[in-house]
Amino acid sequence: MTGRPSTGSTNVHRTSPQATPTTEPAAHPGGAGFDTDVLVVGAGPTGMLLAGDLAAAGVGVTLIERRPHERSNITRAFGVHARTLELLDARGLADELVRQGTPITGLRLFRRLSLDLSRLPSRFPFLLITPQYEVEKLLERRAVAAGVEFRYGTELTGLELSGSSVTAHTTDATGTRTTLRARYAVGADGVRSTVREAIGLPFPGVSVIRSIVLADVKLAEEPADLLTVNGVGDAFAFIAPFGDGWYRVMGWNRGRQVADDEPVGLDEVRDIARRALGTDFGMHDARWISRFHSDERQAPSYRKGRVFLAGDAAHVHSPAGGQGMNTGLQDAANLSWKLASVVLGRAPDPEVLLDSYESERHPVGAAVLRSSGAIVRLAMARTPLRRAARSLAAAFLSAVRPASAKAMGMISGIGISYDAPRGSHRLTGRRAPDLRLTEGRLYELLRGGEFVLVAPPGGEPDVPPVPGRVIRAHWTTDRRTALLVRPDGYIAWASGAGTPR
Ligand SMILES: Cc1cc2nc3c(=O)[nH]c(=O)nc-3n(C[C@H](O)[C@H](O)[C@H](O)COP(=O)(O)OP(=O)(O)OC[C@H]3O[C@@H](n4cnc5c(N)ncnc54)[C@H](O)[C@@H]3O)c2cc1C
C-alpha cells in the first residue's frame, strides 16, 4: 500500500470514459474458483449500503450476519445528517426516509450555542431524526432487490488472505461450518470486528466516557426545543424526539460512575435530566434503558491486501454529534464504486484506486474522533474555568458565521472534502452540490452508479480517462466550468472558471 493522499480521481486512472474493461468482468458471481466476488461481513448500515451498491453495479456479493434475521424496535443511532441523506438520494432512498422521520433545523447546545441547520447548502438542510432500524430496513430492501445473497445466522470465525483470494470460515446457527472463497472481503462487522482481528490490525484508543445512561421514553411535557442538550455542574443530558411520541434521553452524572452492567432504572435517568435540564419532562414508560461506555478508537489502516474495514470496525467514538452511522455509510459509499470498478475490470491501476479508500476516509475518521471527543469533553467540563471556556466557545460559535458554518459543515458531512493531486483544479476533491442540469438533478443522475460529466451547453470537453462509465449532462445556464463527478458525489476533475452552486 502506498497510503498516498489521493482523491481516487481521474488524474491517476487511465482508461477512456467509455472504455472497454481492461480485464474480463466476472461472468457469474464469483467467477471461476470463487464462491463470490466480494464477501461483506456484517449486516449493519455500513455492510448493507456497501453490499447493495456492489450488487447494483453487477458484482457478486455474499453478506454474512451473525444475528438471525429479525429486527427489534431498539435503535442505537437516530440521526441522519445532510451528507448521508445526499448519498441516500443518489440511491433513490432519501425521500422515503425523510417522509418517515422528523427534520430538525436548529440545534441548541449548552444553552448558548445555536446552530441553524436550515442554512446548510443542501437539498436536506436539517438533521433527520429517524431510528437506525428504518435506515437498515431501506438498505436491506435495496440490497435484496439488487441481488445480494444474505446469510443471516452465519458467523465469521476466521479469514485467510492470499495474493489472489480471501478464504472465510463461517459457522451457521445449526453449527454447520462452511468455507467461502472470495476475491475481496470487507469487514463491516462493528466495534469488535472479527475481520480486523483476523487480519492482525490493532484498534488503539482510549475509553473516553463511562456510565452514560440511555432511555427511550414517553414524556408528559414536550420540551421547548426539538433537540435539547445541556450540562450543569457534574451532569449533562440530551433529549431528542423520534417523531412518533417516543424520545431518546441520554445522560451522564460524574457523581455516579459505575460499570456498564450496573442496573439502571428510570429514576436515575430522571435525576440526571433534572440536574442538567432543570426538569425530567415527566418521563415515563421506558421501552429501553441501558448503561454504556464510549471509546475513541481507530484502526491505523483500513486495508490489508484484499480485505477492507469500514464503519465501526474501522473507527469508533462517542455518540456526541451523532456521527457513527453517518461516517460508516459515507465509508461504504466511498469504497463501493472503487471496489466495483476493480472487480469489473474497469480500473487500469486497481491498487492506486483501492488505496485511495484509506487515504480519503482515514483522515475523515480521525477528524470525527476529534470533533465528537471535543463535544464530550466540553460537556464533561469539570472546573469552573473549563465551564466558562465552554460558554465562551458556545457563544463564539453562535455569533461568528464562518465558525458556525465550519462546525455545521463538519457535523452534517457537507463540509467534508478529499485531498486533490497537486496541480488539480481547486474544485477537485470537493463535494458536488445537487446541481440542476438540463438532464435533471445531479443526484438523480448519480443513481446509475456512474460518473457524471457536467459540461457547458453544447460543449463536449476533453476529460481525462476514468475507471468507469460516464453519463454526460449539461448546465442549464451559460456556465463555462466542466465538472466530472464521481459516483459518490465528489468532484474528480474540473476545468474552467466558476463555482458550482
Ligand atoms: C447509544 C448510541 C447512540 C448512537 N447514536 C448515533 C447517532 O445518532 N448517529 C450516528 O450516526 N451514529 C450513532 N451511533 C453509532 C451507530 O449506531 C454505529 O456507528 C453504527 O451502528 C455502525 O454501523 P456498522 O454497520 O458499521 O456496524 P454495526 O451496526 O455494529 O453492524 C455490525 C454487524 O456485524 C455483525 N457481526 C459482528 N461480528 C460478526 C461476525 N463475526 N460474523 C458475522 N457478523 C458479525 C453484527 O451482528 C452487526 O449486525 C450510536 C451508537 C450508540 C451506542
The ligand as a Tripos MOL2 file, in Angstrom:
@<TRIPOS>MOLECULE
LIG
   53    58     1     0     0
SMALL
NO_CHARGES

@<TRIPOS>ATOM
      1 C1        -26.3160    4.8860   22.1470 C.3       1 LIG1
      2 C2        -25.8080    5.0980   20.7800 C.ar      1 LIG1
      3 C3        -26.3100    6.1420   20.0380 C.ar      1 LIG1
      4 C4        -25.8360    6.3600   18.7640 C.ar      1 LIG1
      5 N1        -26.3300    7.4000   18.0540 N.ar      1 LIG1
      6 C5        -25.8790    7.6340   16.8110 C.ar      1 LIG1
      7 C6        -26.4210    8.6960   16.0090 C.ar      1 LIG1
      8 O1        -27.3040    9.4510   16.4040 O.2       1 LIG1
      9 N2        -25.9480    8.8650   14.7560 N.ar      1 LIG1
     10 C7        -24.9880    8.0390   14.2510 C.ar      1 LIG1
     11 O2        -24.5810    8.2520   13.0860 O.2       1 LIG1
     12 N3        -24.4790    7.0050   14.9530 N.ar      1 LIG1
     13 C8        -24.8920    6.7830   16.2280 C.ar      1 LIG1
     14 N4        -24.4070    5.7200   16.9450 N.ar      1 LIG1
     15 C9        -23.4030    4.8300   16.3320 C.3       1 LIG1
     16 C10       -24.0390    3.8330   15.3560 C.3       1 LIG1
     17 O3        -25.0270    3.0600   15.9720 O.3       1 LIG1
     18 C11       -22.9470    2.9320   14.7830 C.3       1 LIG1
     19 O4        -21.8880    3.7570   14.3520 O.3       1 LIG1
     20 C12       -23.4560    2.1000   13.6060 C.3       1 LIG1
     21 O5        -24.3770    1.1200   14.0020 O.3       1 LIG1
     22 C13       -22.2720    1.4030   12.9250 C.3       1 LIG1
     23 O6        -22.7450    0.6680   11.8390 O.3       1 LIG1
     24 P1        -21.8890   -0.5320   11.2730 P.3       1 LIG1
     25 O7        -22.7090   -1.1040   10.1740 O.co2     1 LIG1
     26 O8        -20.5170   -0.0710   10.9740 O.co2     1 LIG1
     27 O9        -21.7570   -1.5610   12.4750 O.3       1 LIG1
     28 P2        -22.9220   -2.3060   13.2900 P.3       1 LIG1
     29 O10       -24.2010   -1.5660   13.2090 O.co2     1 LIG1
     30 O11       -22.3550   -2.5830   14.6310 O.co2     1 LIG1
     31 O12       -23.1130   -3.6790   12.4890 O.3       1 LIG1
     32 C14       -22.1460   -4.6970   12.5400 C.3       1 LIG1
     33 C15       -22.8490   -6.0240   12.2670 C.3       1 LIG1
     34 O13       -21.8650   -7.0460   12.1630 O.3       1 LIG1
     35 C16       -22.3630   -8.2230   12.7780 C.3       1 LIG1
     36 N5        -21.2120   -9.0590   13.1540 N.ar      1 LIG1
     37 C17       -20.2810   -8.7890   14.0960 C.ar      1 LIG1
     38 N6        -19.3660   -9.7770   14.1340 N.ar      1 LIG1
     39 C18       -19.7230  -10.6810   13.1920 C.ar      1 LIG1
     40 C19       -19.1550  -11.9200   12.7590 C.ar      1 LIG1
     41 N7        -18.0330  -12.4180   13.2990 N.pl3     1 LIG1
     42 N8        -19.7760  -12.6120   11.7710 N.ar      1 LIG1
     43 C20       -20.9140  -12.1070   11.2000 C.ar      1 LIG1
     44 N9        -21.4960  -10.9380   11.5830 N.ar      1 LIG1
     45 C21       -20.8990  -10.2380   12.5690 C.ar      1 LIG1
     46 C22       -23.1370   -7.6880   13.9700 C.3       1 LIG1
     47 O14       -24.0900   -8.6300   14.4320 O.3       1 LIG1
     48 C23       -23.7780   -6.4380   13.4020 C.3       1 LIG1
     49 O15       -25.0690   -6.6650   12.8940 O.3       1 LIG1
     50 C24       -24.8490    5.4830   18.2170 C.ar      1 LIG1
     51 C25       -24.3630    4.4180   18.9560 C.ar      1 LIG1
     52 C26       -24.8190    4.2280   20.2380 C.ar      1 LIG1
     53 C27       -24.2640    3.0780   21.0440 C.3       1 LIG1
@<TRIPOS>BOND
     1     1     2 1
     2     2     3 ar
     3     2    52 ar
     4     3     4 ar
     5     4     5 ar
     6     4    50 ar
     7     5     6 ar
     8     6     7 ar
     9     6    13 1
    10     7     8 2
    11     7     9 ar
    12     9    10 ar
    13    10    11 2
    14    10    12 ar
    15    12    13 ar
    16    13    14 ar
    17    14    15 1
    18    14    50 ar
    19    15    16 1
    20    16    17 1
    21    16    18 1
    22    18    19 1
    23    18    20 1
    24    20    21 1
    25    20    22 1
    26    22    23 1
    27    23    24 1
    28    24    25 2
    29    24    26 1
    30    24    27 1
    31    27    28 1
    32    28    29 2
    33    28    30 1
    34    28    31 1
    35    31    32 1
    36    32    33 1
    37    33    34 1
    38    33    48 1
    39    34    35 1
    40    35    36 1
    41    35    46 1
    42    36    37 ar
    43    36    45 ar
    44    37    38 ar
    45    38    39 ar
    46    39    40 ar
    47    39    45 ar
    48    40    41 1
    49    40    42 ar
    50    42    43 ar
    51    43    44 ar
    52    44    45 ar
    53    46    47 1
    54    46    48 1
    55    48    49 1
    56    50    51 ar
    57    51    52 ar
    58    52    53 1
@<TRIPOS>SUBSTRUCTURE
     1 LIG1         1 GROUP 0 **** ****
